[in-house]
């Protein structure tokens, strides 16, 4: 369980592609504090630490994760948002984040204002019931509030602190990014859907 408040940025140092998985080695300033079997959010994807080496750690991406996330096009040198799992006695500064990416969304506009950056994303229409005005979403692991919600688009505002501390500073129009919709919205949608009524 995570909150969507990014702790650190990691850099991809090595990629080993196997038949149905990818082994990643990442270097970060929190890698030395990690332990094998711990969960760590990587761009919003919950991954298990399998090895800790000096200043770096290793994780494995399985086939399902590769298909649903931007990790299928990962490259050496990519900068990754990192967040350790929530401690039970910590403040929940973002919102409840599982680390289970739902789909990839496309950045269709970036507007730089005086005090913030406005990113607009396009998502699949079948997930429109999972987004509400002023609701929570997680993009590349960052907890954000969406607004200007339309049929299959929404915007988020990124303050300077978040911009500098996350890989939003490297995002570009026309590229895909990971999104996790609010788990509460997903459960409510399931409960009221016709498929759940028997």
C-alpha positions as CSV (number, residue, x, y, z in Angstrom):
1,X,0.0,0.0,0.0
2,X,1.3,3.5,-1.0
3,X,0.2,7.1,-0.8
4,X,1.4,8.5,-4.1
5,X,4.0,10.8,-2.4
6,X,7.3,10.2,-4.2
7,X,10.4,9.7,-2.0
8,X,13.2,9.5,-4.5
9,X,14.1,9.2,-8.1
10,X,15.9,6.1,-9.4
11,X,17.9,5.7,-12.6
12,X,17.8,2.5,-14.7
13,X,21.3,1.2,-14.8
14,X,20.8,-2.3,-16.4
15,X,18.0,-4.2,-18.2
16,X,18.0,-7.9,-18.6
17,X,15.2,-9.1,-20.9
18,X,14.0,-12.7,-20.5
19,X,11.3,-14.7,-22.3
20,X,8.4,-13.4,-20.2
21,X,10.0,-11.0,-17.8
22,X,12.4,-8.1,-17.4
23,X,15.1,-7.8,-14.7
24,X,15.8,-4.2,-13.8
25,X,18.7,-2.7,-11.8
26,X,18.1,0.8,-10.5
27,X,20.3,3.2,-8.6
28,X,18.8,5.6,-6.1
29,X,19.6,7.3,-2.8
30,X,17.2,4.9,-0.9
31,X,18.4,1.7,-2.5
32,X,20.8,0.9,0.4
33,X,18.0,1.2,2.9
34,X,15.9,-1.4,1.1
35,X,15.6,-5.1,2.0
36,X,14.9,-8.2,-0.1
37,X,11.1,-8.9,-0.3
38,X,10.1,-5.3,0.4
39,X,7.6,-3.6,-1.8
40,X,8.6,-0.5,-3.7
41,X,6.5,1.6,-6.1
42,X,8.3,2.2,-9.4
43,X,6.4,4.8,-11.5
44,X,3.3,3.6,-9.7
45,X,4.0,-0.2,-10.1
46,X,4.4,-2.2,-6.9
47,X,7.5,-4.4,-7.4
48,X,9.3,-6.7,-4.9
49,X,12.9,-6.1,-4.2
50,X,14.9,-9.2,-5.1
51,X,18.4,-8.0,-4.5
52,X,20.2,-5.0,-3.0
53,X,23.6,-4.1,-4.2
54,X,25.7,-1.0,-3.3
55,X,23.6,2.1,-4.1
56,X,21.2,0.0,-6.3
57,X,18.5,-2.6,-6.2
58,X,16.9,-5.2,-8.5
59,X,13.3,-6.0,-9.3
60,X,11.6,-8.3,-11.8
61,X,8.7,-7.2,-14.1
62,X,6.4,-10.1,-15.1
63,X,4.5,-10.4,-18.3
64,X,1.2,-8.9,-17.0
65,X,3.0,-5.8,-15.7
66,X,4.9,-5.3,-18.9
67,X,1.7,-5.4,-21.0
68,X,-0.2,-2.9,-18.9
69,X,2.6,-0.4,-18.1
70,X,5.1,1.8,-19.8
71,X,7.9,-0.6,-18.7
72,X,7.6,-2.4,-22.0
73,X,9.5,0.4,-23.5
74,X,12.0,1.0,-20.6
75,X,15.5,2.1,-21.5
76,X,18.8,2.4,-19.7
77,X,19.0,5.9,-18.2
78,X,15.3,6.3,-17.6
79,X,14.3,8.2,-14.4
80,X,11.8,6.4,-12.2
81,X,9.6,7.7,-9.4
82,X,10.1,5.6,-6.2
83,X,8.0,5.3,-3.1
84,X,8.4,2.9,-0.2
85,X,5.3,1.2,1.2
86,X,3.2,3.0,3.8
87,X,4.0,2.6,7.4
88,X,0.9,1.9,9.5
89,X,1.7,4.9,11.8
90,X,2.4,7.3,9.0
91,X,0.2,10.2,7.8
92,X,-1.7,9.5,4.6
93,X,-0.7,12.6,2.7
94,X,-1.8,11.5,-0.7
95,X,-4.5,8.8,-1.1
96,X,-4.7,5.0,-0.9
97,X,-2.6,3.6,-3.8
98,X,-2.2,-0.1,-4.5
99,X,0.6,0.0,-7.0
100,X,-1.5,-1.8,-9.6
101,X,-1.5,0.1,-12.9
102,X,-4.8,0.0,-14.8
103,X,-3.7,1.3,-18.1
104,X,-1.4,3.6,-20.0
105,X,-2.6,7.1,-20.7
106,X,-1.3,9.6,-23.3
107,X,-0.1,13.1,-22.5
108,X,-1.8,15.4,-25.1
109,X,-1.0,18.8,-23.7
110,X,1.5,20.5,-21.3
111,X,0.9,24.1,-20.3
112,X,3.5,26.0,-18.3
113,X,2.1,28.7,-16.1
114,X,3.7,31.1,-13.7
115,X,3.1,28.9,-10.7
116,X,2.4,25.5,-12.0
117,X,2.3,23.1,-15.0
118,X,-1.0,21.8,-16.4
119,X,-0.8,18.3,-17.9
120,X,-3.7,17.0,-19.9
121,X,-4.1,13.3,-20.5
122,X,-6.3,11.1,-22.7
123,X,-7.6,7.8,-21.3
124,X,-9.7,5.0,-22.6
125,X,-13.5,5.7,-22.7
126,X,-14.3,2.4,-21.0
127,X,-12.7,3.8,-17.8
128,X,-14.6,7.1,-17.8
129,X,-16.8,5.9,-14.8
130,X,-13.6,5.7,-12.7
131,X,-12.8,9.4,-13.0
132,X,-14.7,12.2,-11.3
133,X,-14.1,15.9,-11.1
134,X,-11.7,16.7,-8.2
135,X,-11.2,13.0,-7.7
136,X,-7.8,11.2,-7.1
137,X,-5.7,9.5,-9.7
138,X,-2.1,8.2,-9.6
139,X,0.1,9.0,-12.6
140,X,3.6,7.4,-12.6
141,X,3.1,6.8,-8.9
142,X,2.2,10.4,-8.1
143,X,-1.1,11.1,-6.2
144,X,-2.9,13.9,-8.0
145,X,-6.3,15.6,-8.2
146,X,-7.9,15.6,-11.6
147,X,-10.1,18.4,-13.0
148,X,-11.6,19.5,-16.4
149,X,-12.8,15.9,-16.7
150,X,-14.3,15.2,-20.1
151,X,-15.4,12.1,-22.0
152,X,-11.9,10.7,-22.2
153,X,-9.6,13.5,-21.0
154,X,-8.7,15.2,-17.8
155,X,-6.0,17.6,-16.5
156,X,-3.8,17.8,-13.4
157,X,-1.8,20.7,-12.0
158,X,1.8,20.1,-10.9
159,X,3.3,22.5,-8.4
160,X,7.0,23.4,-8.6
161,X,8.0,21.1,-5.7
162,X,6.3,18.0,-7.3
163,X,7.7,19.0,-10.7
164,X,11.3,19.0,-9.4
165,X,11.0,15.9,-7.2
166,X,9.4,13.6,-9.8
167,X,9.8,12.6,-13.4
168,X,7.0,15.0,-14.5
169,X,9.9,17.2,-15.4
170,X,10.8,14.8,-18.1
171,X,7.3,14.1,-19.5
172,X,6.5,15.1,-23.1
173,X,3.4,15.3,-25.2
174,X,2.6,12.2,-27.3
175,X,4.1,9.8,-24.7
176,X,2.3,7.2,-22.6
177,X,2.4,7.1,-18.8
178,X,1.1,4.8,-16.1
179,X,-2.3,5.5,-14.3
180,X,-4.0,3.8,-11.4
181,X,-7.6,4.9,-10.8
182,X,-8.8,5.4,-7.3
183,X,-9.6,2.0,-5.7
184,X,-12.7,3.4,-4.0
185,X,-14.1,4.4,-7.3
186,X,-13.3,1.0,-8.8
187,X,-15.2,-0.8,-5.9
188,X,-18.2,1.5,-6.1
189,X,-18.4,1.1,-9.9
190,X,-18.3,-2.7,-9.5
191,X,-21.0,-2.7,-6.8
192,X,-23.4,-0.6,-8.9
193,X,-22.7,-2.2,-12.3
194,X,-25.3,-4.5,-13.8
195,X,-22.8,-7.3,-13.9
196,X,-22.7,-7.5,-10.1
197,X,-26.5,-7.7,-9.8
198,X,-27.9,-11.3,-9.7
